[in-house]
């Protein structure tokens, strides 16, 4: 898991925010959030195993993601984890395993588990399409099926580049780890303030998949991003940023209150 050197790192920032991208994308998914958050926070946007500038190493598993993230987070102190889809699974799994290192969790457009048949169908569909057309064509097809509205040209270019430049092996290994992940049993161990974010037009992760997280993470709350689908952070970045910054600010303000107040 490689943290990109383009993000701001400053020791005097109030808190650290780690942004975890979705399957097939990379740290560029978060360009709007990095620009928005770095004024008041130390922001880190790593590339997951096999994505972006991080080469594929070993077998991709939820446990491997947690280990990779721990190597990063252990150098930053307690962090706010913001993860979308695959990144949301990573955030939830890490928060359950290392609660002392997590100030809050924002899990966007994600799920705790999929039915095995649905998971197998998603992996097989991706495998068949990639074998038939290659990653570049698959990237275009995926975005046609996923985006619910036109996004900035720069965002679209970044998404096509990120997905299209991945190796098929890395993508499919990550797809299997994502779609067959099951962190349901871990959710009760999450003690950090947790916000679950959905896009109101998300066709990839319907609300019933998200509800499991809300039902099992004590005190978790829900926010809906209007006019946004599965990639809500690029489809409606302004609303996404507002939701994220307001939640983090509340958590930071609470953590600074004197004990016994």
N, C-alpha and C positions, 0 to 999 in steps of 0.2 A: 504494500500500500504506500504509494508515493505522494507526498504533499507537494503541490505545485509551487514553484518559487515566485509566481506572479501574485500570490495573495499577500496581504499585509500582515506582518508579524511585529508586534510592538509590546514590550514588557509592561508598559504603563496603561494598557487598555483595561477596562473594568472587568471584562470576563472574556472567556474564549468560546468561540462557536466553531464546531466542526460540522462540515456539510458533506453528506454522504449521498452520492449520486445513484441513479437508477441503472438497471441492467442495460448494457450496451452503450451508455453514455459515458461521460467522464467529467472531470472537474469543471469543464466549460459549461455544463448544465446550469451552474450556479452564478453565471456572470452578473446577473442583476442583483442577486443576494450579496455577493462579495462587495460590489460597489456600494450597496446600501448599508451593509453592516460594518464595513471596515472603518467607518468614521468613529465608532464608539466601542468596537470590539477587536480583539485579536481573532482573525478568521483563518481557518485552515480548511482547504478543500482537497482532500487526497483522491488519488485514482485507485480504485479497488483492484485486486488481483486480476491480471489479464486485461485491464482496461487502460486506455490512455497511455501514459508513460510508464506504467507498471507492468512488467512482463508477467506472463503466466508462470507460476511456480507451484509445483505440487498439485494436490487434489483440491478443488474448490469446495469448501464446506462452510456451514455456519460457524463451526468451531474455529476454522481457519480465519474467517473474517474477524471473529472476536479477538483472536490472538494478534492479528495484524493491527487491529484498531488499538489494542492495549499497548502495543509498542509505541504507537503515536501518542495516545492520550496520556500515558505515564510521564511524558516529557512536558505536558502542558498544564497539569493540575486539573481540578474539576472543570468539566466542560459542559456546554449545552450541545446536545447532539441533535442535528436536524437531518433526517434521512427521508428520501423519497423512494417508494416502491422497494426495490432490492435494498437500498440504503436504509429504508425504514425498518426492514427486518434486521439489518445489522445493528441499528441503534437500539432496538428493543432487546435483542440478544445480549448486547454489551451491557446495557443498563441493568439487566437481570443478573448478570454475572459479576459485574464490578460496580455495585451501586455507589460506593464511596467516591468514585471518579466522575460521577455524572450529576451535574446541577439540574438539568431538565432534559426531557425528551420531546421532540416534535417529530411525530411519525406521520408522514404524508403519503396519501395514495398507496397504502400498503395493507398487508394482511398478516395474520398469525399463521394461517395454514390454508391450503386449498384442498378440496377433495382429491384423492389420488388420481381418479379418472381425469379430472380437469387438468391436473398437473401434467399427467402423461400426454394428454392431447396438446397442451401448449408446447411441450418440448418436441413432440413429434412434428407438429405443424412447422415450427421453426427449423427443425432439422431438414425436413423435406424441401422447404422453400430455399434454404441456403444451399443445399446440394444441387438444386435445379438451376439457380440463378446466380449464386455467389453473394458475398456480403454486401457489395455496393448496391445491387438491385434490391436485396432484402431490406437495407436501410430505408430506401425510398418507400417500399411497400409498408414497412412497419409504421413509418410516420403517417402515411395516408390512412392507416387503420387506427392510429392512436390520437393524433391531434384533432381537436374538434373545432379549431379556428386557425386563421392565419397567424403565424408568429413573426417576430422580427426576422428579416433576412439573415442577420448575423446568427441568430439562434438556430434557424433552420440549417444554415451551412455548418454550424458546429455539430449539430445532431447527426447530419448525414456523414460528416467526416468521422465523428467518433465511432458510430456504429459500423460504417462501411470499412473503416481501417482495422477493425478487430479481426483477429484470426477466427475462423469458424470454430476451431477447437476451444478457444477461450470463451467465445460467446456461448456455445452449447454447454460447456462445463458450468458456466455461471448460471445459465438458464435452469439447468437441472438442480443446482443448489438452491436457487430462488424458488422455483415452483414446487419443489418437494420439501421445502423448509417447513418445519412445524415448531413454532416457539410458544405454542399455547400454554404448555405446562410451566414455562418460564415467567409468564406475565405477572403472576402473583408476587414474584420476588422483586418487582420493580417498585422502588420507593420514591423515586424522583418525581417531581411534578411532570405530568405527561399531557401533551396536547395531541389529539388525533385530528389530522387535516384531510379533508376530502375535496375533490373537485366536483362541482354539482353536475357535471356532464361526463364523469369518468365511466367509460365503458369497460375498462380493463379490471377494475376493482369495485364491484358494486357494494352498496352500503352493508349488506348482510355479511360480507367478508370483514369489513372494518369493525362491525359491531362486537365481534369476539374480543377485540382489543379493549374496547370501552367496558365490556362486561367483566374483564379479568384484571385490569390495572386499576387499583384503588385510587379514586379521586380523579381519574382521567376525564378530560373534557373534549368536546368536539367543536371544530370550526369548519365551515364550508366556504370554499372559494368560488364566488360566482363566475359564470362565463369561463369555466376552466374544465378541462378533461383530466387525463391521467398525468400529464406533465404540467401540473398546475403552476409550478414555479416559473415556467416560460410562457404559458398561455395567458396568465393574468398575474404578471410579476408584481404589480403595484399592490394588489390586494393580498397576495401571498406575503410580501414584505411587511405589510402592516400587521398581519396576524402574527407573524413570527416575532417581530420587534416588540410588539405590545406584550406578548407572553413572556419573552425573555426579560423585559424590563420589570414586569411584576415579580418574577422569580428573583431577580437581582435585588430589587427593593426589599423583598421579604427577607432575603439572606443578610441584609445589612441592618435589619432592625435589632435593637438591643435585646438580649435575652431577658425574658420576664416582662417585656413591654405589654 
